[in-house]
């Protein structure tokens, strides 16, 4: 049984990935400091014999060195993944996202891990001049969070080219799905809209709502991670759908699914938010990635996962 580690494995994306890996016969070690991850996300998974949980941080290099012994793959999902939080507290975001990623790579290299799969971010593109965004475009980070994720990519590249540690960076585009926490002040737009409508409150939109996003269902993101280990590919790959939707359209769609009659409340734009985001996924398709969920299918499963509507 191949042993793998999922950092941030009690978090939103990490828990879905850990669940999928365990279902495919891997022995999954979940590492999480529970600062944003939740035990509830993995409680069913831990009932299986091929999954275990370790509470700890990626900033703890001695722990990583011990944990990565005899590990085939490391799926590095742990991060402080919020643009607004990084604007308020860039130092902590830097400490976790950059130092933590360097620790992961060092421990993986020392233990001869076969490959590190790094959760990168589409935020590195910023407000790109061309659309859709391609991996060969110059990065244009516009928040401390985006800077930290780009730095992680560069470290991955260096550890591959200099230290011969295979790495692959998956630039996620607006991942959503069940288990995404709506209660945080930094919550993503999909769970925040669902939660407010459930409470008979109007969705809040920052800006005019005409900003666009490429929304990626979490199960597609998990599948991309597994494909990354099944391929010899290294480097950077966009993980999205190649389809865009405005925040206004998203609000209308979720409102229709809930049979609510709520009009959005518009507030001033948030610093660091980009105007448009759309993935060119032709490179990822070359290694087998093909998203299975369109937005309506993903939203229906998300809302069923929240247990609030039978849509």
C-alpha positions as CSV (number, residue, x, y, z in Angstrom):
1,X,0.0,0.0,0.0
2,X,1.6,3.3,-1.1
3,X,1.9,5.8,1.7
4,X,1.1,9.5,0.9
5,X,0.8,12.7,3.0
6,X,-1.8,15.4,2.5
7,X,-0.8,18.6,4.2
8,X,-3.9,20.6,5.2
9,X,-5.8,17.4,4.8
10,X,-8.6,18.4,7.3
11,X,-9.3,21.5,5.2
12,X,-11.8,21.9,2.4
13,X,-9.8,20.7,-0.7
14,X,-7.4,18.6,1.4
15,X,-10.2,16.5,2.9
16,X,-11.8,15.7,-0.4
17,X,-8.4,14.7,-1.8
18,X,-7.6,12.6,1.2
19,X,-10.9,10.8,0.9
20,X,-10.4,10.1,-2.8
21,X,-6.8,8.8,-2.2
22,X,-8.0,6.5,0.6
23,X,-10.8,5.2,-1.7
24,X,-8.2,4.3,-4.3
25,X,-6.1,2.2,-1.9
26,X,-3.5,4.6,-0.7
27,X,-2.4,4.8,3.0
28,X,-3.2,8.5,3.7
29,X,-1.5,10.5,6.5
30,X,-3.4,13.7,7.1
31,X,-1.4,16.6,8.5
32,X,-3.2,19.7,9.7
33,X,-2.8,22.2,12.5
34,X,-6.6,22.8,12.6
35,X,-6.3,26.5,12.3
36,X,-8.7,26.4,9.4
37,X,-9.2,22.7,8.9
38,X,-11.9,20.8,10.9
39,X,-12.0,17.3,12.3
40,X,-15.6,17.1,11.1
41,X,-14.3,17.0,7.5
42,X,-12.4,13.8,8.1
43,X,-14.2,12.0,10.8
44,X,-15.7,9.4,8.5
45,X,-12.4,8.9,6.7
46,X,-10.6,8.2,9.9
47,X,-12.8,5.2,10.6
48,X,-11.0,3.4,7.8
49,X,-7.8,1.5,8.4
50,X,-5.8,3.3,5.7
51,X,-6.0,6.8,7.0
52,X,-4.5,8.5,10.1
53,X,-4.4,12.1,11.4
54,X,-1.4,14.0,12.8
55,X,-2.0,17.4,14.3
56,X,0.9,19.6,13.4
57,X,2.1,22.5,11.3
58,X,4.1,22.7,8.1
59,X,6.3,25.3,9.9
60,X,7.6,22.4,12.0
61,X,10.5,21.1,9.9
62,X,11.5,18.3,12.3
63,X,8.0,16.9,12.3
64,X,7.9,16.9,8.5
65,X,11.2,15.1,8.3
66,X,9.8,12.3,10.5
67,X,6.4,12.3,8.8
68,X,7.7,11.9,5.2
69,X,9.7,8.8,5.9
70,X,8.8,6.0,3.4
71,X,6.3,8.3,1.7
72,X,5.7,8.1,-2.0
73,X,3.9,11.4,-2.7
74,X,3.2,14.6,-0.8
75,X,0.1,16.6,-1.7
76,X,0.9,20.0,-0.3
77,X,-2.5,21.7,0.3
78,X,-1.8,23.5,3.6
79,X,-1.8,27.3,3.4
80,X,-3.4,30.5,4.6
81,X,-5.5,30.8,1.5
82,X,-7.2,34.1,1.8
83,X,-6.5,37.3,-0.1
84,X,-8.3,39.6,2.5
85,X,-6.4,37.9,5.4
86,X,-3.1,38.4,3.6
87,X,-3.9,42.1,3.2
88,X,-4.5,42.4,6.9
89,X,-1.7,40.1,8.1
90,X,1.0,39.6,5.4
91,X,3.6,38.5,7.9
92,X,1.7,35.4,9.1
93,X,0.7,34.6,5.5
94,X,4.4,34.8,4.5
95,X,5.5,32.6,7.4
96,X,3.0,29.8,6.7
97,X,2.9,29.8,2.9
98,X,6.5,30.5,2.0
99,X,8.5,29.0,4.9
100,X,6.0,26.2,5.2
101,X,6.3,25.3,1.6
102,X,10.1,25.4,1.8
103,X,10.0,23.0,4.8
104,X,7.8,20.6,2.8
105,X,10.2,20.6,-0.1
106,X,13.3,20.1,2.1
107,X,11.7,17.2,4.0
108,X,10.5,15.6,0.8
109,X,14.0,15.9,-0.8
110,X,15.7,14.4,2.3
111,X,13.3,11.5,2.3
112,X,13.4,10.9,-1.4
113,X,9.7,11.4,-2.0
114,X,8.8,10.6,-5.5
115,X,6.8,13.8,-6.2
116,X,5.4,16.8,-4.5
117,X,2.1,18.2,-5.8
118,X,1.8,21.8,-4.8
119,X,-1.5,23.7,-4.5
120,X,-0.8,26.8,-6.4
121,X,-3.2,29.6,-7.2
122,X,-4.7,31.5,-10.2
123,X,-4.2,34.7,-8.1
124,X,-0.6,34.9,-9.4
125,X,-2.0,36.2,-12.7
126,X,-3.6,39.2,-11.1
127,X,-5.5,41.3,-13.6
128,X,-3.9,39.7,-16.7
129,X,-4.0,41.7,-19.9
130,X,-5.1,38.7,-21.9
131,X,-7.8,36.1,-21.3
132,X,-7.9,33.2,-20.8
133,X,-4.9,33.0,-18.6
134,X,-2.1,30.7,-19.8
135,X,0.7,29.3,-17.8
136,X,3.3,31.1,-19.9
137,X,2.0,34.5,-19.1
138,X,4.0,36.8,-16.9
139,X,2.7,36.6,-13.3
140,X,1.2,39.8,-11.9
141,X,0.4,39.1,-8.2
142,X,-1.7,41.8,-6.5
143,X,-1.9,40.6,-2.9
144,X,0.6,39.2,-0.4
145,X,-1.3,35.9,-0.7
146,X,-0.6,35.8,-4.4
147,X,3.1,36.6,-3.9
148,X,3.4,33.8,-1.4
149,X,1.8,31.3,-3.8
150,X,4.1,32.4,-6.6
151,X,7.1,32.1,-4.4
152,X,6.0,28.5,-3.6
153,X,6.0,27.8,-7.4
154,X,9.5,29.1,-7.8
155,X,10.7,27.0,-4.9
156,X,9.1,24.0,-6.5
157,X,10.9,24.8,-9.8
158,X,14.3,25.2,-8.0
159,X,13.9,21.9,-6.1
160,X,13.2,20.1,-9.3
161,X,15.9,21.7,-11.4
162,X,18.7,21.9,-8.8
163,X,17.9,19.1,-6.4
164,X,16.1,16.6,-8.8
165,X,12.9,16.5,-6.6
166,X,10.0,16.1,-9.1
167,X,7.3,18.8,-8.4
168,X,4.2,19.9,-10.1
169,X,2.2,23.1,-9.3
170,X,-1.6,23.1,-9.8
171,X,-3.0,26.7,-10.2
172,X,-6.5,26.3,-8.8
173,X,-9.2,28.6,-10.2
174,X,-11.9,29.4,-7.6
175,X,-12.5,25.9,-6.1
176,X,-15.9,25.4,-4.5
177,X,-17.9,22.5,-3.1
178,X,-19.2,20.8,0.1
179,X,-17.3,21.4,3.3
180,X,-16.2,24.9,2.3
181,X,-16.6,27.0,5.5
182,X,-19.2,29.8,5.1
183,X,-18.6,31.2,8.7
184,X,-15.2,32.7,8.3
185,X,-14.9,36.4,7.6
186,X,-12.7,35.3,4.7
187,X,-15.1,32.8,3.3
188,X,-15.3,32.3,-0.5
189,X,-18.2,33.6,-2.4
190,X,-20.1,30.3,-3.1
191,X,-20.5,29.2,0.5
192,X,-21.1,32.8,1.6
193,X,-24.0,33.2,-0.8
194,X,-25.5,29.8,0.1
195,X,-25.3,30.5,3.8
196,X,-26.8,34.0,3.6
197,X,-29.7,32.8,1.5
198,X,-30.3,30.0,3.9
199,X,-30.6,32.6,6.7
200,X,-33.0,34.7,4.4
201,X,-30.4,37.3,4.0
202,X,-29.3,38.9,0.8
203,X,-26.0,37.9,-0.9
204,X,-23.3,40.6,-0.5
205,X,-21.3,41.4,-3.6
206,X,-18.1,43.4,-3.5
207,X,-18.0,45.8,-6.5
208,X,-20.5,45.8,-9.3
209,X,-20.7,42.0,-9.7
210,X,-19.5,42.1,-13.2
211,X,-16.2,40.6,-12.2
212,X,-15.9,37.1,-13.6
213,X,-14.5,33.8,-12.2
214,X,-13.7,30.3,-13.4
215,X,-15.4,28.2,-10.7
216,X,-13.9,24.7,-10.3
217,X,-15.7,21.9,-8.4
218,X,-13.6,20.4,-5.6
219,X,-13.8,16.8,-7.0
220,X,-12.3,18.0,-10.2
221,X,-9.5,19.6,-8.3
222,X,-8.9,16.4,-6.3
223,X,-8.8,14.4,-9.5
224,X,-6.2,16.8,-10.9
225,X,-3.9,16.1,-7.9
226,X,-4.1,12.3,-8.5
227,X,-3.5,12.7,-12.2
228,X,-0.4,14.7,-11.3
229,X,1.2,11.7,-9.7
230,X,0.2,9.3,-12.5
231,X,2.1,11.5,-15.0
232,X,5.8,12.3,-15.4
233,X,4.8,15.9,-15.9
234,X,6.4,18.7,-13.9
235,X,5.9,22.4,-13.9
236,X,2.8,24.6,-13.7
237,X,-0.7,23.6,-14.8
238,X,-4.0,25.6,-14.7
239,X,-6.8,23.7,-13.0
240,X,-10.2,25.2,-13.9
241,X,-13.0,24.6,-16.3
242,X,-12.3,27.1,-19.1
243,X,-15.7,28.7,-18.6
244,X,-16.3,32.1,-16.9
245,X,-19.3,33.4,-15.0
246,X,-19.9,36.8,-13.4
247,X,-20.6,37.1,-9.7
248,X,-24.0,38.6,-10.6
249,X,-24.8,35.4,-12.6
250,X,-23.6,33.2,-9.8
251,X,-25.9,35.1,-7.3
252,X,-28.9,34.7,-9.7
253,X,-28.2,31.0,-10.2
254,X,-27.9,30.2,-6.5
255,X,-31.0,32.3,-5.7
256,X,-33.0,30.4,-8.3
257,X,-31.9,27.1,-6.8
258,X,-33.1,28.2,-3.4
259,X,-36.5,29.6,-4.5
260,X,-35.6,32.8,-2.6
261,X,-36.4,36.3,-3.8
262,X,-33.4,38.1,-2.5
263,X,-31.6,40.9,-4.3
264,X,-27.9,41.3,-3.8
265,X,-26.4,44.0,-1.6
266,X,-23.5,45.8,-3.3
267,X,-20.5,47.0,-1.3
268,X,-17.2,48.6,-2.3
269,X,-14.6,46.4,-4.0
270,X,-12.1,44.7,-1.7
271,X,-8.4,45.5,-2.1
272,X,-6.5,42.7,-3.8
273,X,-9.4,41.2,-5.7
274,X,-8.9,40.8,-9.4
275,X,-11.5,41.7,-12.0
276,X,-11.5,38.7,-14.3
277,X,-10.2,35.2,-14.1
278,X,-10.4,32.4,-16.7
279,X,-8.3,29.4,-17.1
280,X,-6.8,28.0,-20.3
281,X,-6.7,24.3,-19.4
282,X,-5.3,23.0,-22.7
283,X,-2.0,22.1,-21.0
284,X,-3.6,20.2,-18.2
285,X,-5.7,18.3,-20.7
286,X,-2.5,16.9,-22.2
287,X,-1.9,15.0,-18.9
288,X,-5.5,13.7,-18.7
289,X,-7.3,16.5,-16.8
290,X,-10.9,16.9,-18.0
291,X,-13.3,18.6,-15.6
292,X,-16.5,16.5,-15.2
293,X,-18.7,19.1,-13.4
294,X,-20.3,22.2,-14.9
295,X,-21.4,25.0,-12.6
296,X,-25.0,23.9,-12.2
297,X,-24.1,20.3,-11.3
298,X,-21.4,21.4,-8.9
299,X,-23.7,24.0,-7.2
300,X,-26.4,21.4,-6.7
301,X,-24.0,18.9,-5.1
302,X,-22.5,21.7,-3.0
303,X,-25.9,22.7,-1.7
304,X,-26.9,19.1,-0.9
305,X,-23.6,18.8,0.9
306,X,-24.5,21.8,3.1
307,X,-27.6,20.0,4.0
308,X,-29.8,23.0,3.4
309,X,-31.7,22.2,0.2
310,X,-32.6,19.1,-1.7
311,X,-31.9,20.6,-5.2
